[in-house]
């Protein structure tokens, strides 16, 4: 599985919340899985529309 997220960015975002939050390692794995599924679906939609470019509305 590819890494689609920057762990530091996710962690920084969580730490800026009120109250300050931590992020578990399982959260990073699940985020990557969900992003991969989202991108796969978007790619399939682009291909179904005979395009080679994934566009925002494919998401």
PQR file with spaces between the fields and no chain letter, atoms N, CA, C, O and H, PARSE charges and radii, in Angstrom:
ATOM       1  N    UNK     1       0.834   -1.178    0.000 -0.4000 1.5000
ATOM       2  CA   UNK     1       0.000    0.000    0.000 -0.0000 2.0000
ATOM       3  C    UNK     1       0.883    1.247    0.000  0.5500 1.7000
ATOM       4  O    UNK     1       1.893    1.310    0.702 -0.5500 1.4000
ATOM       5  N    UNK     2       0.496    2.208   -0.777 -0.4000 1.5000
ATOM       6  CA   UNK     2       1.236    3.468   -0.856 -0.0000 2.0000
ATOM       7  C    UNK     2       0.873    4.353    0.330  0.5500 1.7000
ATOM       8  O    UNK     2      -0.211    4.232    0.901 -0.5500 1.4000
ATOM       9  H    UNK     2      -0.324    2.157   -1.348  0.4000 1.0000
ATOM      10  N    UNK     3       1.784    5.235    0.687 -0.4000 1.5000
ATOM      11  CA   UNK     3       1.489    6.234    1.716 -0.0000 2.0000
ATOM      12  C    UNK     3       0.998    7.486    1.017  0.5500 1.7000
ATOM      13  O    UNK     3       1.749    8.135    0.289 -0.5500 1.4000
ATOM      14  H    UNK     3       2.664    5.333    0.223  0.4000 1.0000
ATOM      15  N    UNK     4      -0.266    7.826    1.239 -0.4000 1.5000
ATOM      16  CA   UNK     4      -0.870    8.986    0.612 -0.0000 2.0000
ATOM      17  C    UNK     4      -0.895   10.193    1.535  0.5500 1.7000
ATOM      18  O    UNK     4      -1.170   11.310    1.097 -0.5500 1.4000
ATOM      19  H    UNK     4      -0.876    7.299    1.830  0.4000 1.0000
ATOM      20  N    UNK     5      -0.611    9.971    2.804 -0.4000 1.5000
ATOM      21  CA   UNK     5      -0.687   11.075    3.753 -0.0000 2.0000
ATOM      22  C    UNK     5       0.691   11.404    4.310  0.5500 1.7000
ATOM      23  O    UNK     5       1.616   10.593    4.256 -0.5500 1.4000
ATOM      24  H    UNK     5      -0.389    9.063    3.160  0.4000 1.0000
ATOM      25  N    UNK     6       0.801   12.593    4.837 -0.4000 1.5000
ATOM      26  CA   UNK     6       2.004   13.013    5.549 -0.0000 2.0000
ATOM      27  C    UNK     6       1.645   12.958    7.034  0.5500 1.7000
ATOM      28  O    UNK     6       0.861   13.763    7.537 -0.5500 1.4000
ATOM      29  H    UNK     6       0.050   13.252    4.881  0.4000 1.0000
ATOM      30  N    UNK     7       2.239   11.991    7.710 -0.4000 1.5000
ATOM      31  CA   UNK     7       1.885   11.755    9.110 -0.0000 2.0000
ATOM      32  C    UNK     7       2.080   13.002    9.965  0.5500 1.7000
ATOM      33  O    UNK     7       1.265   13.289   10.842 -0.5500 1.4000
ATOM      34  H    UNK     7       2.875   11.337    7.301  0.4000 1.0000
ATOM      35  N    UNK     8       3.142   13.734    9.716 -0.4000 1.5000
ATOM      36  CA   UNK     8       3.426   14.948   10.493 -0.0000 2.0000
ATOM      37  C    UNK     8       2.308   15.974   10.317  0.5500 1.7000
ATOM      38  O    UNK     8       1.921   16.632   11.283 -0.5500 1.4000
ATOM      39  H    UNK     8       3.804   13.501    9.003  0.4000 1.0000
ATOM      40  N    UNK     9       1.791   16.117    9.115 -0.4000 1.5000
ATOM      41  CA   UNK     9       0.713   17.073    8.864 -0.0000 2.0000
ATOM      42  C    UNK     9      -0.558   16.669    9.613  0.5500 1.7000
ATOM      43  O    UNK     9      -1.251   17.520   10.170 -0.5500 1.4000
ATOM      44  H    UNK     9       2.106   15.583    8.331  0.4000 1.0000
ATOM      45  N    UNK    10      -0.860   15.378    9.624 -0.4000 1.5000
ATOM      46  CA   UNK    10      -2.043   14.887   10.342 -0.0000 2.0000
ATOM      47  C    UNK    10      -1.854   15.101   11.843  0.5500 1.7000
ATOM      48  O    UNK    10      -2.761   15.564   12.534 -0.5500 1.4000
ATOM      49  H    UNK    10      -0.298   14.686    9.172  0.4000 1.0000
ATOM      50  N    UNK    11      -0.680   14.762   12.330 -0.4000 1.5000
ATOM      51  CA   UNK    11      -0.377   14.933   13.745 -0.0000 2.0000
ATOM      52  C    UNK    11      -0.439   16.404   14.155  0.5500 1.7000
ATOM      53  O    UNK    11      -1.022   16.738   15.187 -0.5500 1.4000
ATOM      54  H    UNK    11       0.057   14.386   11.768  0.4000 1.0000
ATOM      55  N    UNK    12       0.156   17.279   13.353 -0.4000 1.5000
ATOM      56  CA   UNK    12       0.119   18.723   13.646 -0.0000 2.0000
ATOM      57  C    UNK    12      -1.312   19.238   13.694  0.5500 1.7000
ATOM      58  O    UNK    12      -1.667   20.033   14.565 -0.5500 1.4000
ATOM      59  H    UNK    12       0.629   17.008   12.515  0.4000 1.0000
ATOM      60  N    UNK    13      -2.133   18.777   12.747 -0.4000 1.5000
ATOM      61  CA   UNK    13      -3.541   19.185   12.721 -0.0000 2.0000
ATOM      62  C    UNK    13      -4.240   18.771   14.016  0.5500 1.7000
ATOM      63  O    UNK    13      -4.969   19.562   14.612 -0.5500 1.4000
ATOM      64  H    UNK    13      -1.844   18.132   12.040  0.4000 1.0000
ATOM      65  N    UNK    14      -4.017   17.542   14.442 -0.4000 1.5000
ATOM      66  CA   UNK    14      -4.653   17.036   15.659 -0.0000 2.0000
ATOM      67  C    UNK    14      -4.177   17.790   16.899  0.5500 1.7000
ATOM      68  O    UNK    14      -4.958   18.041   17.817 -0.5500 1.4000
ATOM      69  H    UNK    14      -3.424   16.899   13.957  0.4000 1.0000
ATOM      70  N    UNK    15      -2.903   18.146   16.923 -0.4000 1.5000
ATOM      71  CA   UNK    15      -2.353   18.851   18.084 -0.0000 2.0000
ATOM      72  C    UNK    15      -2.866   20.279   18.187  0.5500 1.7000
ATOM      73  O    UNK    15      -2.866   20.854   19.276 -0.5500 1.4000
ATOM      74  H    UNK    15      -2.268   17.942   16.178  0.4000 1.0000
ATOM      75  N    UNK    16      -3.299   20.859   17.081 -0.4000 1.5000
ATOM      76  CA   UNK    16      -3.805   22.240   17.099 -0.0000 2.0000
ATOM      77  C    UNK    16      -5.263   22.312   17.536  0.5500 1.7000
ATOM      78  O    UNK    16      -5.789   23.396   17.789 -0.5500 1.4000
ATOM      79  H    UNK    16      -3.299   20.392   16.197  0.4000 1.0000
ATOM      80  N    UNK    17      -5.912   21.159   17.624 -0.4000 1.5000
ATOM      81  CA   UNK    17      -7.316   21.125   18.024 -0.0000 2.0000
ATOM      82  C    UNK    17      -7.450   21.467   19.506  0.5500 1.7000
ATOM      83  O    UNK    17      -6.497   21.345   20.275 -0.5500 1.4000
ATOM      84  H    UNK    17      -5.485   20.278   17.419  0.4000 1.0000
ATOM      85  N    UNK    18      -8.615   21.885   19.877 -0.4000 1.5000
ATOM      86  CA   UNK    18      -8.919   22.125   21.281 -0.0000 2.0000
ATOM      87  C    UNK    18     -10.013   21.154   21.680  0.5500 1.7000
ATOM      88  O    UNK    18     -11.127   21.292   21.174 -0.5500 1.4000
ATOM      89  H    UNK    18      -9.389   21.985   19.252  0.4000 1.0000
ATOM      90  N    UNK    19      -9.781   20.195   22.538 -0.4000 1.5000
ATOM      91  CA   UNK    19      -8.515   19.904   23.197 -0.0000 2.0000
ATOM      92  C    UNK    19      -7.517   19.238   22.252  0.5500 1.7000
ATOM      93  O    UNK    19      -7.884   18.655   21.233 -0.5500 1.4000
ATOM      94  H    UNK    19      -8.876   20.083   22.949  0.4000 1.0000
ATOM      95  N    UNK    20      -6.256   19.345   22.622 -0.4000 1.5000
ATOM      96  CA   UNK    20      -5.178   18.737   21.840 -0.0000 2.0000
ATOM      97  C    UNK    20      -5.393   17.225   21.756  0.5500 1.7000
ATOM      98  O    UNK    20      -5.676   16.570   22.759 -0.5500 1.4000
ATOM      99  H    UNK    20      -5.958   19.820   23.451  0.4000 1.0000
ATOM     100  N    UNK    21      -5.254   16.684   20.548 -0.4000 1.5000
ATOM     101  CA   UNK    21      -5.463   15.253   20.328 -0.0000 2.0000
ATOM     102  C    UNK    21      -4.190   14.585   19.836  0.5500 1.7000
ATOM     103  O    UNK    21      -3.304   15.237   19.286 -0.5500 1.4000
ATOM     104  H    UNK    21      -5.023   17.216   19.733  0.4000 1.0000
ATOM     105  N    UNK    22      -4.113   13.288   20.039 -0.4000 1.5000
ATOM     106  CA   UNK    22      -3.042   12.465   19.491 -0.0000 2.0000
ATOM     107  C    UNK    22      -3.630   11.595   18.391  0.5500 1.7000
ATOM     108  O    UNK    22      -4.849   11.449   18.300 -0.5500 1.4000
ATOM     109  H    UNK    22      -4.833   12.758   20.486  0.4000 1.0000
ATOM     110  N    UNK    23      -2.772   11.016   17.552 -0.4000 1.5000
ATOM     111  CA   UNK    23      -3.219   10.176   16.445 -0.0000 2.0000
ATOM     112  C    UNK    23      -2.549    8.808   16.580  0.5500 1.7000
ATOM     113  O    UNK    23      -1.327    8.718   16.694 -0.5500 1.4000
ATOM     114  H    UNK    23      -1.782   11.134   17.625  0.4000 1.0000
ATOM     115  N    UNK    24      -3.351    7.751   16.567 -0.4000 1.5000
ATOM     116  CA   UNK    24      -2.796    6.414   16.690 -0.0000 2.0000
ATOM     117  C    UNK    24      -2.248    5.940   15.343  0.5500 1.7000
ATOM     118  O    UNK    24      -2.630    6.458   14.293 -0.5500 1.4000
ATOM     119  H    UNK    24      -4.344    7.824   16.474  0.4000 1.0000
ATOM     120  N    UNK    25      -1.365    4.968   15.380 -0.4000 1.5000
ATOM     121  CA   UNK    25      -0.781    4.437   14.150 -0.0000 2.0000
ATOM     122  C    UNK    25      -1.843    3.770   13.279  0.5500 1.7000
ATOM     123  O    UNK    25      -1.736    3.778   12.052 -0.5500 1.4000
ATOM     124  H    UNK    25      -1.055    4.547   16.233  0.4000 1.0000
ATOM     125  N    UNK    26      -2.868    3.193   13.908 -0.4000 1.5000
ATOM     126  CA   UNK    26      -3.955    2.582   13.143 -0.0000 2.0000
ATOM     127  C    UNK    26      -4.726    3.630   12.343  0.5500 1.7000
ATOM     128  O    UNK    26      -5.251    3.331   11.270 -0.5500 1.4000
ATOM     129  H    UNK    26      -2.956    3.187   14.904  0.4000 1.0000
ATOM     130  N    UNK    27      -4.794    4.851   12.859 -0.4000 1.5000
ATOM     131  CA   UNK    27      -5.485    5.932   12.162 -0.0000 2.0000
ATOM     132  C    UNK    27      -4.797    6.245   10.844  0.5500 1.7000
ATOM     133  O    UNK    27      -5.466    6.452    9.832 -0.5500 1.4000
ATOM     134  H    UNK    27      -4.367    5.094   13.730  0.4000 1.0000
ATOM     135  N    UNK    28      -3.476    6.283   10.841 -0.4000 1.5000
ATOM     136  CA   UNK    28      -2.727    6.553    9.605 -0.0000 2.0000
ATOM     137  C    UNK    28      -2.988    5.454    8.571  0.5500 1.7000
ATOM     138  O    UNK    28      -3.175    5.737    7.388 -0.5500 1.4000
ATOM     139  H    UNK    28      -2.933    6.116   11.664  0.4000 1.0000
ATOM     140  N    UNK    29      -2.997    4.210    9.025 -0.4000 1.5000
ATOM     141  CA   UNK    29      -3.255    3.084    8.117 -0.0000 2.0000
ATOM     142  C    UNK    29      -4.649    3.191    7.506  0.5500 1.7000
ATOM     143  O    UNK    29      -4.824    2.977    6.306 -0.5500 1.4000
ATOM     144  H    UNK    29      -2.845    3.980    9.987  0.4000 1.0000
ATOM     145  N    UNK    30      -5.636    3.521    8.329 -0.4000 1.5000
ATOM     146  CA   UNK    30      -7.016    3.627    7.848 -0.0000 2.0000
ATOM     147  C    UNK    30      -7.172    4.818    6.902  0.5500 1.7000
ATOM     148  O    UNK    30      -7.872    4.715    5.895 -0.5500 1.4000
ATOM     149  H    UNK    30      -5.494    3.695    9.304  0.4000 1.0000
ATOM     150  N    UNK    31      -6.536    5.934    7.210 -0.4000 1.5000
ATOM     151  CA   UNK    31      -6.573    7.090    6.306 -0.0000 2.0000
ATOM     152  C    UNK    31      -6.015    6.724    4.939  0.5500 1.7000
ATOM     153  O    UNK    31      -6.601    7.068    3.913 -0.5500 1.4000
ATOM     154  H    UNK    31      -5.967    6.017    8.028  0.4000 1.0000
ATOM     155  N    UNK    32      -4.894    6.032    4.923 -0.4000 1.5000
ATOM     156  CA   UNK    32      -4.300    5.612    3.652 -0.0000 2.0000
ATOM     157  C    UNK    32      -5.239    4.685    2.877  0.5500 1.7000
ATOM     158  O    UNK    32      -5.368    4.816    1.659 -0.5500 1.4000
ATOM     159  H    UNK    32      -4.418    5.752    5.756  0.4000 1.0000
ATOM     160  N    UNK    33      -5.891    3.753    3.570 -0.4000 1.5000
ATOM     161  CA   UNK    33      -6.815    2.836    2.898 -0.0000 2.0000
ATOM     162  C    UNK    33      -7.996    3.597    2.292  0.5500 1.7000
ATOM     163  O    UNK    33      -8.406    3.325    1.164 -0.5500 1.4000
ATOM     164  H    UNK    33      -5.786    3.647    4.559  0.4000 1.0000
ATOM     165  N    UNK    34      -8.534    4.548    3.047 -0.4000 1.5000
ATOM     166  CA   UNK    34      -9.686    5.308    2.550 -0.0000 2.0000
ATOM     167  C    UNK    34      -9.313    6.211    1.377  0.5500 1.7000
ATOM     168  O    UNK    34     -10.084    6.348    0.427 -0.5500 1.4000
ATOM     169  H    UNK    34      -8.201    4.770    3.964  0.4000 1.0000
ATOM     170  N    UNK    35      -8.145    6.820    1.443 -0.4000 1.5000
ATOM     171  CA   UNK    35      -7.703    7.667    0.329 -0.0000 2.0000
ATOM     172  C    UNK    35      -7.468    6.818   -0.910  0.5500 1.7000
ATOM     173  O    UNK    35      -7.830    7.219   -2.015 -0.5500 1.4000
ATOM     174  H    UNK    35      -7.519    6.709    2.215  0.4000 1.0000
ATOM     175  N    UNK    36      -6.862    5.643   -0.734 -0.4000 1.5000
ATOM     176  CA   UNK    36      -6.635    4.752   -1.869 -0.0000 2.0000
ATOM     177  C    UNK    36      -7.969    4.344   -2.514  0.5500 1.7000
ATOM     178  O    UNK    36      -8.084    4.326   -3.739 -0.5500 1.4000
ATOM     179  H    UNK    36      -6.568    5.317    0.164  0.4000 1.0000
ATOM     180  N    UNK    37      -8.964    4.022   -1.697 -0.4000 1.5000
ATOM     181  CA   UNK    37     -10.278    3.653   -2.229 -0.0000 2.0000
ATOM     182  C    UNK    37     -10.922    4.822   -2.962  0.5500 1.7000
ATOM     183  O    UNK    37     -11.530    4.636   -4.016 -0.5500 1.4000
ATOM     184  H    UNK    37      -8.870    4.037   -0.701  0.4000 1.0000
ATOM     185  N    UNK    38     -10.793    6.013   -2.417 -0.4000 1.5000
ATOM     186  CA   UNK    38     -11.341    7.215   -3.047 -0.0000 2.0000
ATOM     187  C    UNK    38     -10.682    7.462   -4.393  0.5500 1.7000
ATOM     188  O    UNK    38     -11.363    7.761   -5.374 -0.5500 1.4000
ATOM     189  H    UNK    38     -10.300    6.164   -1.561  0.4000 1.0000
ATOM     190  N    UNK    39      -9.361    7.340   -4.447 -0.4000 1.5000
ATOM     191  CA   UNK    39      -8.639    7.548   -5.700 -0.0000 2.0000
ATOM     192  C    UNK    39      -8.972    6.476   -6.733  0.5500 1.7000
ATOM     193  O    UNK    39      -9.089    6.770   -7.922 -0.5500 1.4000
ATOM     194  H    UNK    39      -8.808    7.097   -3.651  0.4000 1.0000
ATOM     195  N    UNK    40      -9.122    5.239   -6.279 -0.4000 1.5000
ATOM     196  CA   UNK    40      -9.476    4.156   -7.200 -0.0000 2.0000
ATOM     197  C    UNK    40     -10.841    4.418   -7.833  0.5500 1.7000
ATOM     198  O    UNK    40     -11.009    4.272   -9.044 -0.5500 1.4000
ATOM     199  H    UNK    40      -9.026    5.000   -5.313  0.4000 1.0000
ATOM     200  N    UNK    41     -11.810    4.803   -7.012 -0.4000 1.5000
ATOM     201  CA   UNK    41     -13.144    5.104   -7.525 -0.0000 2.0000
ATOM     202  C    UNK    41     -13.102    6.286   -8.488  0.5500 1.7000
ATOM     203  O    UNK    41     -13.777    6.274   -9.518 -0.5500 1.4000
ATOM     204  H    UNK    41     -11.673    4.921   -6.028  0.4000 1.0000
ATOM     205  N    UNK    42     -12.319    7.296   -8.161 -0.4000 1.5000
ATOM     206  CA   UNK    42     -12.198    8.468   -9.036 -0.0000 2.0000
ATOM     207  C    UNK    42     -11.552    8.090  -10.363  0.5500 1.7000
ATOM     208  O    UNK    42     -11.967    8.574  -11.416 -0.5500 1.4000
ATOM     209  H    UNK    42     -11.771    7.306   -7.325  0.4000 1.0000
ATOM     210  N    UNK    43     -10.544    7.231  -10.320 -0.4000 1.5000
ATOM     211  CA   UNK    43      -9.879    6.777  -11.548 -0.0000 2.0000
ATOM     212  C    UNK    43     -10.848    5.992  -12.423  0.5500 1.7000
ATOM     213  O    UNK    43     -10.877    6.171  -13.641 -0.5500 1.4000
ATOM     214  H    UNK    43     -10.207    6.838   -9.464  0.4000 1.0000
ATOM     215  N    UNK    44     -11.629    5.135  -11.808 -0.4000 1.5000
ATOM     216  CA   UNK    44     -12.611    4.353  -12.564 -0.0000 2.0000
ATOM     217  C    UNK    44     -13.656    5.255  -13.209  0.5500 1.7000
ATOM     218  O    UNK    44     -14.085    5.002  -14.334 -0.5500 1.4000
ATOM     219  H    UNK    44     -11.604    4.990  -10.819  0.4000 1.0000
ATOM     220  N    UNK    45     -14.067    6.309  -12.502 -0.4000 1.5000
ATOM     221  CA   UNK    45     -15.048    7.245  -13.060 -0.0000 2.0000
ATOM     222  C    UNK    45     -14.447    8.002  -14.246  0.5500 1.7000
ATOM     223  O    UNK    45     -15.100    8.184  -15.273 -0.5500 1.4000
ATOM     224  H    UNK    45     -13.718    6.515  -11.588  0.4000 1.0000
ATOM     225  N    UNK    46     -13.193    8.439  -14.091 -0.4000 1.5000
ATOM     226  CA   UNK    46     -12.524    9.153  -15.190 -0.0000 2.0000
ATOM     227  C    UNK    46     -12.409    8.246  -16.416  0.5500 1.7000
ATOM     228  O    UNK    46     -12.691    8.675  -17.535 -0.5500 1.4000
ATOM     229  H    UNK    46     -12.662    8.290  -13.257  0.4000 1.0000
ATOM     230  N    UNK    47     -12.000    7.008  -16.209 -0.4000 1.5000
ATOM     231  CA   UNK    47     -11.869    6.057  -17.317 -0.0000 2.0000
ATOM     232  C    UNK    47     -13.215    5.769  -17.965  0.5500 1.7000
ATOM     233  O    UNK    47     -13.300    5.640  -19.186 -0.5500 1.4000
ATOM     234  H    UNK    47     -11.770    6.660  -15.300  0.4000 1.0000
ATOM     235  N    UNK    48     -14.267    5.667  -17.161 -0.4000 1.5000
ATOM     236  CA   UNK    48     -15.603    5.415  -17.696 -0.0000 2.0000
ATOM     237  C    UNK    48     -16.079    6.573  -18.568  0.5500 1.7000
ATOM     238  O    UNK    48     -16.882    6.388  -19.482 -0.5500 1.4000
ATOM     239  H    UNK    48     -14.198    5.771  -16.168  0.4000 1.0000
ATOM     240  N    UNK    49     -15.573    7.764  -18.272 -0.4000 1.5000
ATOM     241  CA   UNK    49     -15.913    8.951  -19.048 -0.0000 2.0000
ATOM     242  C    UNK    49     -14.878    9.227  -20.135  0.5500 1.7000
ATOM     243  O    UNK    49     -14.826   10.322  -20.694 -0.5500 1.4000
ATOM     244  H    UNK    49     -14.920    7.914  -17.529  0.4000 1.0000
ATOM     245  N    UNK    50     -14.056    8.220  -20.426 -0.4000 1.5000
ATOM     246  CA   UNK    50     -13.045    8.274  -21.487 -0.0000 2.0000
ATOM     247  C    UNK    50     -12.059    9.437  -21.313  0.5500 1.7000
ATOM     248  O    UNK    50     -11.678   10.112  -22.270 -0.5500 1.4000
ATOM     249  H    UNK    50     -14.098    7.330  -19.972  0.4000 1.0000
ATOM     250  N    UNK    51     -11.662    9.640  -20.047 -0.4000 1.5000
ATOM     251  CA   UNK    51     -10.654   10.661  -19.742 -0.0000 2.0000
ATOM     252  C    UNK    51      -9.443    9.996  -19.113  0.5500 1.7000
ATOM     253  O    UNK    51      -9.551    8.933  -18.502 -0.5500 1.4000
ATOM     254  H    UNK    51     -11.971    9.092  -19.270  0.4000 1.0000
ATOM     255  N    UNK    52      -8.303   10.624  -19.267 -0.4000 1.5000
ATOM     256  CA   UNK    52      -7.072   10.145  -18.649 -0.0000 2.0000
ATOM     257  C    UNK    52      -6.674   11.027  -17.472  0.5500 1.7000
ATOM     258  O    UNK    52      -5.596   10.871  -16.899 -0.5500 1.4000
ATOM     259  H    UNK    52      -8.215   11.488  -19.763  0.4000 1.0000
ATOM     260  N    UNK    53      -7.551   11.946  -17.124 -0.4000 1.5000
ATOM     261  CA   UNK    53      -7.275   12.874  -16.039 -0.0000 2.0000
ATOM     262  C    UNK    53      -8.355   12.742  -14.966  0.5500 1.7000
ATOM     263  O    UNK    53      -9.549   12.812  -15.257 -0.5500 1.4000
ATOM     264  H    UNK    53      -8.427   12.073  -17.590  0.4000 1.0000
ATOM     265  N    UNK    54      -7.919   12.551  -13.733 -0.4000 1.5000
ATOM     266  CA   UNK    54      -8.850   12.542  -12.607 -0.0000 2.0000
ATOM     267  C    UNK    54      -9.119   13.989  -12.249  0.5500 1.7000
ATOM     268  O    UNK    54      -8.196   14.774  -12.027 -0.5500 1.4000
ATOM     269  H    UNK    54      -6.949   12.493  -13.496  0.4000 1.0000
ATOM     270  N    UNK    55     -10.401   14.332  -12.197 -0.4000 1.5000
ATOM     271  CA   UNK    55     -10.801   15.697  -11.876 -0.0000 2.0000
ATOM     272  C    UNK    55     -11.520   15.724  -10.532  0.5500 1.7000
ATOM     273  O    UNK    55     -11.957   14.691  -10.027 -0.5500 1.4000
ATOM     274  H    UNK    55     -11.150   13.695  -12.377  0.4000 1.0000
ATOM     275  N    UNK    56     -11.633   16.904   -9.970 -0.4000 1.5000
ATOM     276  CA   UNK    56     -12.239   17.049   -8.647 -0.0000 2.0000
ATOM     277  C    UNK    56     -13.635   16.430   -8.592  0.5500 1.7000
ATOM     278  O    UNK    56     -13.997   15.820   -7.586 -0.5500 1.4000
ATOM     279  H    UNK    56     -11.278   17.744  -10.381  0.4000 1.0000
ATOM     280  N    UNK    57     -14.407   16.574   -9.638 -0.4000 1.5000
ATOM     281  CA   UNK    57     -15.769   16.036   -9.595 -0.0000 2.0000
ATOM     282  C    UNK    57     -15.794   14.503   -9.682  0.5500 1.7000
ATOM     283  O    UNK    57     -16.848   13.902   -9.478 -0.5500 1.4000
ATOM     284  H    UNK    57     -14.112   17.069  -10.455  0.4000 1.0000
ATOM     285  N    UNK    58     -14.677   13.870   -9.975 -0.4000 1.5000
ATOM     286  CA   UNK    58     -14.603   12.412   -9.927 -0.0000 2.0000
ATOM     287  C    UNK    58     -14.560   11.903   -8.486  0.5500 1.7000
ATOM     288  O    UNK    58     -14.919   10.758   -8.208 -0.5500 1.4000
ATOM     289  H    UNK    58     -13.821   14.359  -10.141  0.4000 1.0000
ATOM     290  N    UNK    59     -14.119   12.764   -7.584 -0.4000 1.5000
ATOM     291  CA   UNK    59     -14.042   12.376   -6.187 -0.0000 2.0000
ATOM     292  C    UNK    59     -15.411   12.334   -5.564  0.5500 1.7000
ATOM     293  O    UNK    59     -15.541   12.024   -4.380 -0.5500 1.4000
ATOM     294  H    UNK    59     -13.828   13.693   -7.810  0.4000 1.0000
